[in-house]
Each structure stands twice: as structure tokens, then as C-alpha cells.
């Protein structure tokens, strides 16, 4: 279940935007970073349980052929979850 939670947070928040100072979104990188961290942490709180930072927040490239694009990645994982019944967590995230 920790992997599902981490992947949900990563998948929701790891979009690509221009790597220039204000980017395509017109927002400063620090503002985007704060937004990513905020959404991941609120998502973890909504699902509940004991979460810890697995990776990030960090800036990563968007892949080959996309040199002018970057994304923030922030992954948290939940400890102590067996993952036996993920449907409730998925529903919680969908509602969130």
C-alpha cells in the first residue's frame, strides 16, 4: 500500500513545465515547489497513517528530447500498511 500511496502522490504532482525562471505557468519555481509539497502532504493526511518522505522534493528532467522542461517530484510512503484493501485509499484520494 505504501507503494500505491507514493505512486498516487507522484503521479498527481509530477507535471512538466518550462525550466525558465517563471516557466510556462508564470509562477516562480519556489511557489511551484511549495505547491507540490503542500498537495502531497495534504494527500497523505487525507489518506491517514504514518507517512515519511521517501524522496524529494527535487527537480528532475522530463526525459529525452525535452531539455527545456523540468518537474518537481516529492514522494512520501506510508509505513505499517499491509496493502490488503487499497480501495478505500483510492476512493479517499479521488474525493480529495
Residue, then its C-alpha position, 0 to 999 in steps of 0.5 A: x500500500x505504501x507503494x500505491x500511496x507514493x505512486x498516487x502522490x507522484x503521479x498527481x504532482x509530477x507535471x512538466x513545465x518550462x525550466x525558465x525562471x517563471x516557466x510556462x505557468x508564470x509562477x516562480x519555481x519556489x511557489x511551484x515547489x511549495x505547491x507540490x509539497x503542500x498537495x502531497x502532504x495534504x494527500x497523505x493526511x487525507x489518506x491517514x497513517x504514518x507517512x515519511x518522505x521517501x524522496x524529494x522534493x527535487x527537480x528532475x528532467x522530463x526525459x529525452x528530447x525535452x531539455x527545456x522542461x523540468x518537474x518537481x517530484x516529492x514522494x512520501x510512503x506510508x509505513x505499517x500498511x499491509x496493502x490488503x484493501x487499497x480501495x478505500x485509499x483510492x476512493x479517499x484520494x479521488x474525493x480529495 
